[in-house]
Amino acid sequence: MNDARVVALLNGAGLVIDCILSRGDVANGVDITDVEPRPGIGWRYLAGVFTPPPAFTRDAVQVKADAIARVNMLAGACRAKYLTVVPGQAETYLLKADELRAYDAAVVAGNVVPSDFPILATEAAATGASLADTVELVRTTRAQWLQLAAVVEGMRRGAIVAIEAATTEAAVLAAIPETWP
């Protein structure tokens, strides 16, 4: 026979600070085995009645704004693990992508002139690689980044939508992904 029961542990102010399984009496504990809805941490117990915590302990708009700022910061930190984050680097990546497309068109036309691709040609010369090898490296790196960027952006936008729709502070906080690729 299982005589374990669920007990809410209370602090001196009647706030539920933990819920445990117990087989005996627990100091500052109230049996909640058959209580519906089941109280949890943060609930208040007064005069034999449990009440849930308020939906928000701070202004809901500010809680959501802070959570969205955290999501954006976490997404940025994740991206920074894979990208060079310095002024002008994003623009350089875009220019490389433009040169990559132009290079592919020049190959199809049979008219590859290295000076038409100054960033890629200069990188090739600086690294001792051929223009074709540098183009393939940029192509491969770009494809890998696109896959990662899709995951990060999906996580970021999904979290923001969940935060905006949340009706409790706990739901807002639960919507923040703390683990990123």
C-alpha positions as CSV (number, residue, x, y, z in Angstrom):
1,M,0.0,0.0,0.0
2,N,1.3,3.4,-0.9
3,D,0.7,5.8,1.9
4,A,2.7,8.7,0.4
5,R,1.0,12.0,0.2
6,V,1.8,15.3,-1.5
7,V,2.6,18.0,1.0
8,A,3.0,21.7,0.4
9,L,5.8,23.2,2.6
10,L,4.9,26.7,3.8
11,N,7.1,29.5,5.0
12,G,6.0,31.6,8.0
13,A,3.9,33.9,5.8
14,G,1.9,31.0,4.4
15,L,3.7,30.9,1.0
16,V,4.2,27.5,-0.6
17,I,8.0,27.2,-0.9
18,D,8.1,23.6,-2.1
19,C,5.9,20.5,-2.7
20,I,7.2,17.1,-1.6
21,L,6.1,13.5,-1.3
22,S,5.9,12.4,2.3
23,R,4.9,9.3,4.3
24,G,4.6,11.2,7.7
25,D,3.9,14.5,9.3
26,V,5.9,17.4,8.0
27,A,6.5,20.6,10.0
28,N,5.0,23.6,8.2
29,G,3.4,21.2,5.7
30,V,-0.2,20.9,4.5
31,D,-1.4,17.7,2.8
32,I,-2.5,18.7,-0.8
33,T,-2.9,15.1,-2.2
34,D,-6.6,15.6,-2.9
35,V,-6.6,19.4,-3.4
36,E,-7.7,20.6,-6.9
37,P,-6.3,22.5,-8.5
38,R,-3.1,21.3,-7.0
39,P,-1.2,24.2,-5.4
40,G,2.4,24.8,-6.3
41,I,5.3,27.0,-5.4
42,G,4.3,30.6,-5.0
43,W,0.7,29.8,-3.9
44,R,-0.6,31.3,-0.7
45,Y,-2.3,29.4,2.1
46,L,-4.5,31.4,4.4
47,A,-7.4,30.2,6.7
48,G,-7.4,26.8,5.1
49,V,-7.6,28.1,1.5
50,F,-5.0,28.0,-1.2
51,T,-4.8,30.9,-3.7
52,P,-2.6,31.0,-6.8
53,P,0.1,33.6,-7.2
54,P,-0.8,36.7,-9.2
55,A,-0.4,36.3,-12.9
56,F,2.4,39.0,-12.8
57,T,4.4,40.3,-9.9
58,R,5.6,43.2,-12.0
59,D,4.0,45.2,-14.8
60,A,3.1,42.7,-17.5
61,V,4.3,45.0,-20.3
62,Q,7.7,45.5,-18.6
63,V,8.0,41.7,-17.9
64,K,7.4,40.9,-21.5
65,A,9.7,43.7,-22.8
66,D,12.5,42.4,-20.5
67,A,11.9,38.8,-21.7
68,I,12.0,39.8,-25.4
69,A,15.2,41.8,-24.8
70,R,16.7,38.7,-23.2
71,V,15.6,36.5,-26.1
72,N,17.2,38.9,-28.5
73,M,20.4,39.1,-26.5
74,L,20.6,35.3,-26.3
75,A,20.0,35.0,-30.1
76,G,22.8,37.6,-30.7
77,A,25.2,35.7,-28.3
78,C,24.5,32.5,-30.2
79,R,25.1,34.1,-33.6
80,A,28.3,35.7,-32.2
81,K,29.7,32.2,-31.6
82,Y,29.7,31.7,-35.4
83,L,30.1,35.1,-36.9
84,T,32.7,37.8,-36.6
85,V,30.8,40.6,-34.8
86,V,32.7,43.9,-35.5
87,P,31.5,47.0,-37.3
88,G,31.2,46.5,-41.0
89,Q,31.6,42.7,-40.9
90,A,27.9,42.0,-41.7
91,E,28.2,44.3,-44.7
92,T,31.3,42.4,-45.8
93,Y,29.5,39.1,-45.6
94,L,26.7,40.6,-47.8
95,L,29.3,41.8,-50.3
96,K,30.9,38.4,-50.4
97,A,27.5,36.9,-51.1
98,D,27.0,39.4,-54.0
99,E,30.4,38.5,-55.4
100,L,29.6,34.8,-55.0
101,R,26.5,35.2,-57.2
102,A,28.5,37.3,-59.7
103,Y,31.2,34.7,-59.8
104,D,28.7,31.9,-60.5
105,A,27.3,34.0,-63.4
106,A,30.8,34.7,-64.7
107,V,31.5,30.9,-64.7
108,V,28.4,30.2,-66.6
109,A,29.3,33.0,-69.1
110,G,32.9,31.6,-69.3
111,N,34.3,35.0,-68.4
112,V,35.9,34.9,-64.9
113,V,38.0,37.9,-64.3
114,P,39.4,38.0,-60.8
115,S,39.4,41.8,-60.5
116,D,35.6,41.6,-60.9
117,F,35.5,40.0,-57.4
118,P,37.8,42.3,-55.3
119,I,36.9,40.9,-51.9
120,L,37.1,37.2,-52.9
121,A,40.2,37.8,-55.0
122,T,42.0,39.7,-52.3
123,E,41.1,37.1,-49.7
124,A,42.4,34.4,-52.0
125,A,45.7,36.2,-52.5
126,A,46.0,36.9,-48.7
127,T,45.4,33.2,-47.8
128,G,47.4,31.7,-50.6
129,A,44.4,30.0,-52.0
130,S,43.0,30.0,-55.5
131,L,40.0,32.1,-56.3
132,A,38.0,29.0,-57.0
133,D,38.9,27.5,-53.6
134,T,38.1,30.7,-51.8
135,V,34.7,30.8,-53.6
136,E,34.0,27.2,-52.5
137,L,35.0,28.0,-48.9
138,V,32.6,31.0,-48.9
139,R,29.9,29.0,-50.5
140,T,30.2,26.2,-47.9
141,T,30.4,28.6,-45.0
142,R,27.4,30.5,-46.3
143,A,25.3,27.3,-46.6
144,Q,26.2,26.2,-43.1
145,W,25.4,29.7,-41.7
146,L,22.1,29.7,-43.5
147,Q,21.1,26.5,-41.7
148,L,22.1,27.8,-38.4
149,A,20.5,31.2,-39.0
150,A,17.2,29.5,-39.7
151,V,17.3,27.6,-36.4
152,V,18.3,30.7,-34.4
153,E,15.7,32.9,-36.1
154,G,13.0,30.3,-35.6
155,M,13.8,30.0,-31.9
156,R,13.9,33.8,-31.5
157,R,10.7,34.5,-33.3
158,G,8.9,31.6,-31.7
159,A,9.9,32.7,-28.2
160,I,8.8,36.3,-28.9
161,V,5.4,35.1,-30.2
162,A,5.0,32.9,-27.1
163,I,6.0,35.8,-24.8
164,E,3.6,38.2,-26.4
165,A,0.8,35.6,-26.0
166,A,1.7,34.7,-22.4
167,T,-0.9,35.4,-19.7
168,T,1.3,34.8,-16.7
169,E,4.8,35.8,-15.6
170,A,5.7,32.1,-15.3
171,A,4.6,31.5,-18.9
172,V,6.7,34.5,-20.1
173,L,9.8,33.1,-18.3
174,A,9.1,29.6,-19.6
175,A,9.1,30.9,-23.1
176,I,12.7,32.1,-23.0
177,P,14.9,29.4,-24.6
178,E,18.1,29.2,-22.5
179,T,19.8,26.6,-24.6
180,W,20.8,27.7,-28.1
181,P,22.8,25.9,-30.8
